[in-house]
Amino acid sequence: MMDRITPDYTPLDVPEVLLRLFHPRPELGFNGSHPSARDLLIPVDDHAVVGARFHPAAAAAPTLLFFHGNGEIVADYDELAPFYQRLGLNFFPVDYRGYGRSTGAPTVSAMMRDCHAILAFARQWLPEMGFRGPLMVMGRSLGSAPALELAASYPEQIAALIVESGFAYAGPLLQLLGVNLTAIGFKEIAGFRNVDKIRAYTGPTLIIHAEDDHIIPASDGQALYEASAAPDKTMLKIPHANHNDILLQGFTVYMAAIQALTERISRP
């Protein structure tokens, strides 16, 4: 577990960063693609709620708590949810403030703080609803930051970690997005520290990355894999894929890797 000294993310809560890092949009319809899906509004503080959608598979199945990319919302995963259910996973994607049905506006500080409240909610709500399987955490792209925050903070509560298209270092990503790092006084040690956080988690870990990722290079995925202290860790590189077509190019091996991880943590 990392030291629980809460980092100060407020230097990143400036318009130059927020307008490039977050691309929120509302959810136009409130119904899941499957009749069993359940929409939730998770309280993250006294004044804000974050939208989520729970796609159940089975009471004893593992639950995959999923943090999506910066241009996505929970509803975008309605078509993918049945594939996770067929793997024997309860699929639990969550939004950020300002996204989907969530209230408020997204900031880095809020995203990194809210993920703790989301995990606490999930750990209470799931057993109350009869879902008693282990809890896995997955983050795609920007979602790798809250996923790794939780894995590093509560390793004993996270049965497995999946990072897809995740970044190891924030500086190069922010520069690619057009942020002037000198102007905002950014230093990597004061950033998300994803590569440090993954060292604090020793549970089963799967890193998935597109070989030709044009936003977060495959070297970031490799750096996360090499930094991982997990005895059970896997690196899956999807050939001929970029950041946005990774599922299209590698759907079969992508889902097979998640299924293999799920089966390993589900063994009695």
N, C-alpha and C positions, 0 to 999 in steps of 0.2 A: 504494500500500500504506500502511495506517495504521501509526503507530508501534507496534512490537510490545512495548509496555509492557503487561503483562497486567493488565487491570482487576481490582480487588478486588470481587467480587460477594458476599462473605460478609455484608455488611449486609442482603442480600436473603434470606439463608439462615436466616430466622427463621420460626417457626410461623405467625405472622400472614400472611406472604406465601405460604409453601409450601403451606399448606392451601387457599389460594384459587387459586393459580396452577397447581398440578398436581392432576390427577385420575387417578392410575394405576389400572390394572386388569390382571389376568392374561389371557393368551391361553389359552382353554380347549382348543383343538385345535392340533396342531402341523403340520397338512398344509395346503399352499397350495391354492387353488381350481383351479389348473392343474397338470398333472403335471410341467411343466418348471420350476416354481418351486423355488427352493432356499433352505432356511432356514439362517441363519448366526448365530453368536454372536461378536460382535466384541469382543476384549479392549480395554478402555479404560484400565485400570490393572492393577496386580498382583492386585486383589481383586474386580474387577467386569467383567461382560460385558454388552453391549447387543445385543438381538435385532434381526435384519434379515431381510428376505425379498427375494430377487433374482428378478425375472421377466424372462428373456432374450427379446430379439427377434431380434437378429442380431449376429454377431461385430464387424462394422464399424459398428454403429449407435451413436449417442450413448447414454450412460447418464445417467438422471435420478436423482440422489441426492436423496431426498425426506425432509424433516423435517415431521412432522404436527402437528396441533393438540393442545391440552392434555388433551382428553378422548378422544383416539383412540389406537388401537394399529395396528401394522403389518397385522394380520389384517383390519382394517376395510377395507383397500384391495384385498383379493383380487378383488372384483367389478369394481373400476375398472381393475386392472392390464391386462386384455386390451385396453382402449381405448388405453392408452399404447403397448402393443406394436403395435397396428395403425397407430399414428402413426410407427412405426419407432424406438421408444425402448426400451432396456432400462430397466425400472422398478425402483428400488432404495430402497424405503422403510425407514427405520430408526426404532427406538424410543428412549426415554429410560430411564434407570435406574428400575427398579420397574415399568415398563410391559411388557406382553406376556410374553416369555420372559426379559427382562433381570433381572439381579440388582440388589441394592442398593435405595436409595431416592432419589427425585429431589430434587435441589437446583439452584438457579440456577448455582452455581459448577460443579457436576458437568456440567450440560448444556452450558455454554459451554466447558468444558475438553474434554469428551468428543468434541465435534464435530471437533476437530483430529485426535484419534486415529482417528475414523471415516473422515475424508478420507484420512489416511495409509494406512489399511487398504485402502480402495477403490482407491487409486492403485497399490497393490502387487498386490492380489488380482485385479483385473479383467484386466490383461495376462497374469497367470499362468494365468488361465482362458481366454485367447484373445480377450478383448473389448478391442478396440484403438481404439474410437471415442472422440470427445471426451466430457468429463465436464461435465454441467450440474448446477446445484444449485437446488433449489426448497424454499421454506418456506411453510407455511400457518399463519396465526395465530401462536401461540407459536413455531412452527417458523421464523418469519421471523428470529428472533434468531440461532439457530445458522447459518442460511443466509447471512445478511448478515455474520456473523462470519467465515465462510470466504471469502466473496467479497472482503471487505476485506483479509483476511490473505494470501490466495494468488490474487490476480487473474489471474496468468499461468497458473494451473492450472485455472481455471474458464472453460469455453467460453461459458456463458450463465447468466443468473440469472433466476429466476422467483420473485416474491413474491406470494402470494395471501392476501388478508385480513390483511396485515401491519400492525404498529403502527409509527408513526414515533416516538412518545413513550411512555415507560413510565408516567409519573406518572398521567395520566388513566385509563389502563387499570387500574392498581392501585387507584385510587380507586373506579372502577366495580365492581371485584371486592370492595370493602369494606375495603381496607387503609387504615389511618390513616397517611398519609405523614409527618405531624409526629411521630407516636409512634416511628416507625422511623428518623427523621432522613433521609428519602430526598431526594436532589437529582438532578435529571435528568442533570446532567453526570456523575454517578457511576453512571448506570443502563446500559441496554443500548446506548444511542447509535446506534440503528438509522439515524436520519436522517444521522448523520455517517458511518457506515460505508458507506452506499450511494454517498457522494461519492467513495470510494476505488476504486470498481469502474467500469471504462469499457467492459466487454464488453457484448454484446447483453443487454438487460434488458426483462423483461415484468412489469408490475404489474397485477394483477387484483384488483378490489374490488367488493363489493356496494354498490349505491347507497344502500340502506337498512340497512346494517350497524348492528345495535343494540348491538354490543359494542365494535368498533373502527370508528369512523366513517370514512366515505369520504374525509374530509379528511386522514386519516392516509395513505391510499394516494396521494392527490394530493400530499401533502408529500414522500413518498418519490420519486414520479415527478419532481417539480420539483427535488429535491436530486440526483437521479442525474446523473452526469457522462457517461453513456454516449451517444455519438453515435447509436447505434441503440437507441432506447427506445420502448416502447409502453405506453399506459395503456388498459386495458380495464375499463369500468364496466358491471356487470351490473344492468340496471334491474329494479325490483320484487323484488329479492333482499335477504335479510338474511344475517347471519353464517353461519347453519346451513343455509340452503337455496340457497346460491349455485350449486351444481352442478345442482340440480333446476330452477332458474329459467333458467340460462344455459348448459346443458351444451354445446350445439352451438357457440356462439361461444367459449366457454372452451377447448374442445379445438381449435377451429380456430386460435385465437391461439397455442397451444402448438405446433401442427403447423407454422404459418408460421415460428415462431422456430427450430424444429428443422430445417426445410428450409434456412433461411438459414445455419446453422452447418455444415450437412452438404455444402454446395456445395464442389466441388473448387477 
